[in-house]
Amino acid sequence: MPVNSFADYYLSWKPEKAALRRPYYLSIAEKLEADILNGKLPPDTKLPPQRELADYLDLNFTTVTRAYKICENKNLIYGVKGSGTFVQPSAILPLLNSRETFAGRGIEMGLIASFEECNEMVVPALRRAVKRNYLEHMLSYDDPTGMPHQKAAALNWMSRFGLRAGEEQVVIASGTLNAITLALLALFEPGERIAVDRFVYNNFIDLAKLLHLQLLPVAGDGLGMLPRELDYLCRHSRVRGIFLMPSCCNPTTVFTPMARKEELAAVIKKHGLILLEDDIYAFITAGIIPGYGLPLRELLPEQTLYLCGTSKSLCSGLRVAYIVFPPLFRERLYRALFNINVKTSSLDAEVVTELIRSNETEGIIRRKMALAQEAGRIFSRYFPHAQNGHPFSFFRWLPLPDDKSPEETEAELLKEGVRVFHSGRFSCGKNDGGGFLRLSLASAASMRELEEGLRIIAAYMR
């Protein structure tokens, strides 16, 4: 043991030595986690250097290292080379951000809905679906990966985005989040590392915590993740996979064009990464935004799990998402599917199938894009200088002035009657680029209510 000369030395975190129990590394990790979750250690707090904490506690350096590693794997802390170890901004945020927790309290601009007024356009297909002469079959355990004609419709739907595959490569999941959960459980082991954008879909962060997967942020620009930064990360860390939303990144709205996709694909192939491609917003991008090209999956068919949900494009209440996988992943993916939810609701999938086969999808998408354009115009009136990526995005990524704290801004706007989500909820590392708000344009009860919410936010900013 080192001689303890740190009894009165300043450390940003000092666990009570007398309260530690063997094994010490677990005890330290538990106390660190508790102090992060109870708010004693705020986001981005710099933790004591491991050697100094070890000297203070009269323990071996490796004991503290093991404790930090446990918390890092839980996405509670993160390290910056040459700077130290910090508390993860998203560590203390709640897992659930449902409408129910906010109902009746004001204007919803946090949770991203999908212009729910369009749901009325789904009702005729629903009525036709329940009149099918095979309705009883849809209520059984049969076809756990999806009924053959539903898979055929899925491939027809995804062909509009440039995806080509066979029915034997498709699984139907209960929504995109369920599809992501299946993918993580099937293809990754606890402690493995996944490269992500600097700001990433917050439910992906929460799932990684639950499954003890480590997320490593990669710098990007206005076209998405930077290939050279990904290559550097892979050369200096053991990275198992990568998660991308190239059609419209949630929360930043960034769209990745084909030229950047090709550069990223070369790096992903070079390092043998498993790619999880969440293409839920392909419907507002493919064939619409110049430079879209093809899904990344078409460049890396043997390394990619392609995920395509319909909750934003067609109906949020019908929990249907399509997973396209290479043969190498089939056995592990099926095992995860059969042990997590046995099967997706065939009735939900049938309604979506009916929409696709009848081509009613076109009318729904046109209406949603028109609403997105109208909402975008209202946003631009209040924030004319805000730079955003995707013009049809259902949300916006609003930079905050330097004097505005993201956490305080979210809390104070909630008091004003508007719920938004701050950038710390989506952060996977230290933020050196200022704070942001993610504003949903698709969740307010009406355009008038959306405009009122934006007026309140703009007045608060001033």
Secondary structure, 3 states (H helix, E strand, C coil): CCCCCCCCCCCCCCCCHHHCCCCHHHHHHHHHHHHHHCCCCCCCCECCCHHHHHHHHCCCHHHHHHHHHHHHHCCCEEEECCCEEEECCCCCCCCCCCCCCCCCCCEECCCCCCCHHHHHHHHHHHHHHCCCCCHHHHCCCCCCCCCHHHHHHHHHHHHCCCCCCCHHHEEEECCHHHHHHHHHHHHCCCCCEEEEECECCHHHHHHHHHCCCEEEEECEECCEECHHHHHHHHHHCCCCEEEECCCCCCCCCCCCCHHHHHHHHHHHHHHCCEEEEECCCHHHCCCCCCCCCCCHHHCCCCCEEEEEECCCCCCCCCCCEEEECCHHHHHHHHHHHHHHCCCCCHHHHHHHHHHHHCCCHHHHHHHHHHHHHHHHHHHHHHCCCCCCCCCCCCEEEEECCCCCCHHHHHHHHHHCCEECEEHHHHECCCCCCCCEEEEECCCCCCHHHHHHHHHHHHHHHC
